[in-house]
Amino acid sequence: MSKVHLRLLFALVAVLSLVCAVNRSGDAQRSGVDTYAITNARIVPVSGATIEKGTVVIRDGLIAAVGASISAPADARVIDGNGLTVYPGLIDSYTNLGLPDAAPSPAGGAGGAAAFFQIAQARPSPGGPNSTQPVGLQPEVMVDDVIRAGGNEIEAARNVGITTALTLPRSGIWMGQSALINLSGETPQQMIVRSPVAMHVSFTPLRGSYPGSLMGVFAQLRQMLLDAQRYKESMQIYDRSPRGTRRPEIDKSLAALLPVLDRSMPVVMFANSEREITRALDLAEEFKLRPIIAGGREADRVADRLAKENVPVLLSLNLPRRTTAALPEADPEPLRVLRDRVQAQQTAGRLARARVKFAFESGSLTNMSELMTNAGRVIANGLSSEDALRAFTIWPADILGVSNQLGSIEIGKIANLLLVRGNLFDRAARVTQMFIDGRPVDLRPAPAPPGGPSETRANLDGAWTMVIEAPQGQVNATLNLEQEGDVIRGVMQGPSGSRNISNASISSSGDVRFTVPVDLGGETREATFTGTLSGNEIRGQATVEGRPPANFTARRRTPGE
C-alpha cells in the first residue's frame, strides 16, 4: 500500500473515531431514557373526553401516544399510574419567574427611576446605545436577556403544578417584552418556549421623573405610539427610494413598537379597576392594537365590551382577603371592602358566562400554596371546574400563541404533564410526579428565604391614622390599605370624603407612593403622596400641581386602637 493510501486510511480512521466520540458525548448529555409510559392512569386531556384508564407515551420530549388501548413500548420506562390522574401541566400567565431578585434601592431616598426599574438594571447597558428613551420607557427591553434557571420561586410554582410561565420585566410603563418559559432546564435556552410573546404596559407613573401622574402616563404612551407611526412611515419612504433621501436614524425604542402597531405582537396592559380597563381598551382602539388585559379584578364589569372586541384577560388569582386579625375590639371592615372581596371571587364565572376568553395568573402571590385554594374559591362562586382547568391549560396556551405546543394532552405536543393523587382542585389533592419537556422533575419543597421575617417584603396592610401639615392647617385622615404581592388597594377617608387610592406602589426598601383625588377650590385635583415606611410609620410629602408640598405622617393602628 502506498504512503498516500496509508495517509488516507489514517485520516478516515481519525474521522470515524471523532464521529463516535461526538455520538458518545451526545448520548452522555441525554438522560439515557427518552421514552416513558404512564399506564393504568385516569387521563384528562382537556381537549377531549376524560379517559378513565389509559396510557400516555412520552418519547423525545413529546407526547407520542395517548389512549385507553395503548400499549407501553418495549424501550419505555413504565410508570404505574394506578390511582393517579394525568393532567396537562399548568400555565401561569403573568409572572416574574426566572428573573434575578430585584435589587434594593440606593440608600437615602427613592433613588430615582433607574433604581426602581430592576429589570433594566440587570442588563449591562439598558436599552443600548440606540435607545432614545429613559429606563421605564424602553419597549425594546427583552426579558430573555436576564432569565436564570432554578431558584426557590420556581420550586414553589412547580409544587402546585405550574410547568410553564409567562415571565416579564418587573417594572416600567413600557415594561418590555415577555418570554414563555418551561420551569425546568439548566440554561435559559433550554427553558424558553417562545420569545418574545407580547409587549407589556403598566399605568404606574415613574418615580422621580416624568411621567409622574396617571394623566402623564397615558400622554407618554400615546406620544410614543404616534412617534412610532411616524418612524415607520419615514423608514418606508426611505426603503422605497433611498437614493437622494437622508437616511433615518435608527431608534431601537420606536422600532420595538412596530410589531405592536402592525398587530403582529399583542400588548398586555395591567389594569384592575373598571376605569383602568376602559382606558386601556380606548387606547388600544385608538391605535388599533391587539390588547390583552392582565389583573382584571373588575373585568366582569366591562365583560360585554371585552367579548365584543375579543379581548382576553389574564385574570389574577391573588384574591383580596382580610389581612388583619378579626379581633372583637377591631373596627368593622367597610362594606365596600367586604363587597369587593366577594365579587373578586365571582369575576371568573361571570367572564365565562359572558364568553370572554381568560387565563389564570398567580398575581404575585407571596405563598404559591394559596393558588389552588383560591381557584377553589372561584369554583365555589360560579366557575365550573372544567373551565377552571381550561383557564390553567388550553386557554392560556391559545391566548399566548402556543396552543399547537402546550395546553392539552395530544400527540405531538410538548410532554408537560402532572400526575395527581385526587382531583386537581380538591384540598387534599397532591402532585406526586411531574414531567417538563418529557423529563421527570424532582418535586421538593422550596426552602424558606434566609434571614426570616426581617427580609420579607415591605407591607402596607392595615388601617392608618394620617396627619397632613397643609398650608391652611392640620388635616386629619385615615387610610385603609390592602397589599397582595405588588398590588396595593385602599381608601382614604378625609375632608373630601371617602376616596379610592390609585397608582400605589412600595419598593423593597420601603419607598411608598400613591395618588388620591382631593377637592380644592371647588374642583377635583390629584394629590400625590410619596414617603418612606419605617416599621409602622410612613413619613413623606403630599403634592398637588401648582401648590406647595405638605408634610404628612401616617401611623399604622394596632388592633386594640
Residue, then its C-alpha position, 0 to 999 in steps of 0.5 A: m500500500s502506498k504512503v498516500h493510501l496509508r495517509l488516507l486510511f489514517a485520516l478516515v480512521a481519525v474521522l470515524s473515531l471523532v464521529c463516535a466520540v461526538n455520538r458518545s458525548g451526545d448520548a452522555q448529555r441525554s438522560g439515557v431514557d427518552t421514552y416513558a409510559i404512564t399506564n393504568a392512569r385516569i387521563v384528562p386531556v382537556s381537549g377531549a373526553t376524560i379517559e378513565k384508564g389509559t396510557v400516555v407515551i412520552r418519547d423525545g420530549l413529546i407526547a407520542a401516544v395517548g389512549a385507553s388501548i395503548s400499549a407501553p413500548a418495549d424501550a419505555r420506562v413504565i410508570d404505574g399510574n394506578g390511582l393517579t390522574v394525568y393532567p396537562g401541566l399548568i400555565d401561569s400567565y403573568t409572572n416574574l419567574g426566572l428573573p434575578d431578585a430585584a435589587p434594593s434601592p440606593a440608600g437615602g431616598a427613592g433613588g430615582a427611576a433607574a433604581f426602581f426599574q430592576i429589570a433594566q438594571a440587570r442588563p449591562s447597558p439598558g436599552g443600548p446605545n440606540s435607545t432614545q428613551p429613559v429606563g421605564l420607557q424602553p419597549e425594546v427591553m427583552v426579558d430573555d436577556v436576564i432569565r436564570a434557571g432554578g431558584n426557590e420561586i420556581e420550586a414553589a410554582r412547580n409544587v402546585g403544578i405550574t410547568t410553564a410561565l409567562t415571565l416579564p420585566r418587573s417594572g416600567i410603563w413600557m415594561g418590555q417584552s415577555a418570554l414563555i418559559n418551561l420551569s425546568g432546564e439548566t440554561p435559559q435556552q433550554m427553558i424558553v418556549r417562545s420569545p418574545v410573546a407580547m409587549h407589556v404596559s403598566f399605568t404606574p407613573l415613574r418615580g422621580s421623573y416624568p411621567g409622574s401622574l396617571m394623566g402623564v402616563f397615558a400622554q407618554l404612551r400615546q406620544m410614543l405610539l404616534d412617534a412610532q407611526r411616524y418612524k415607520e412611515s419615514m423608514q418606508i419612504y426611505d426603503r422605497s427610494p433611498r437614493g437622494t433621501r437622508r437616511p433615518e436614524i435608527d431608534k431601537s425604542l420606536a422600532a420595538l413598537l412596530p410589531v405592536l402597531d402592525r398587530s403582529m405582537p399583542v400588548v398586555m396592559f395591567a389594569n384592575s379597576e373598571r376605569e383602568i380597563t376602559r382606558a386601556l381598551d380606548l387606547a388600544e382602539e385608538f391605535k388599533l392594537r391587539p390588547i390583552i388585559a392582565g389583573g382584571r379584578e373588575a373585568d366582569r364589569v366591562a365583560d360585554r365590551l371585552a367579548k365584543e372586541n375579543v379581548p382576553v384577560l389574564l385574570s389574577l388569582n391573588l384574591p383580596r382577603r382580610t389581612t388583619a386579625a378579626l379581633p372583637e375590639a377591631d373596627p368593622e371592615p367597610l362594606r365596600v371592602l367586604r363587597d369587593r372581596v366577594q365579587a373578586q371571587q365571582t369575576a371568573g364565572r361571570l367572564a365565562r358566562a359572558r364568553v370572554k376568553f381568560a387565563f389564570e395568573s398567580g398575581s404575585l402571590t407571596n405563598m404559591s400554596e394559596l393558588m389552588t385554594n383560591a381557584g377553589r374559591v372561584i369554583a365555589n362562586g360560579l366557575s365550573s371546574e372544567d373551565a377552571l382547568r381550561a383557564f390553567t391549560i388550553w386557554p392560556a396556551d391559545i391566548l399566548g400563541v402556543s396552543n399547537q405546543l402546550g395546553s392539552i394532552e395530544i400527540g405531538k405536543i410538548a410532554n408537560l404533564l402532572l400526575v395527581r393523587g385526587n382531583l386537581f382542585d380538591r384540598a387534599a389533592r397532591v402532585t406526586q410526579m411531574f414531567i417538563d419537556g418529557r423529563p421527570v422533575d424532582l418535586r421538593p419543597a422550596p426552602a424558606p428565604p434566609g434571614g426570616p421575617s426581617e427580609t420579607r417584603a415591605n407591607l402596607d396592610g392595615a388601617w392608618t391614622m394620617v396627619i397632613e401639615a397643609p398650608q391652611g392647617q392640620v388635616n386629619a385622615t385615615l387610610n385603609l390599605e390592602q397589599e397582595g404581592d405588588v398590588i396595593r388597594g385602599v381608601m382614604q377617608g378625609p375632608s373630601g370624603s371617602r376616596n379610592i387610592s390609585n397608582a400605589s406602589i412600595s419598593s423593597s426598601g420601603d419607598v411608598r407612593f400613591t395618588v388620591p383625588v382631593d377637592l380644592g377650590g371647588e374642583t377635583r385635583e390629584a394629590t400625590f403622596t410619596g414617603t418612606l415606611s419605617g416599621n409602622e410609620i410612613r413619613g413623606q410629602a403630599t403634592v398637588e400641581g401648582r401648590p406647595p408640598a405638605n408634610f404628612t405622617a401616617r401611623r399604622r393602628t394596632p388592633g386594640e386602637 
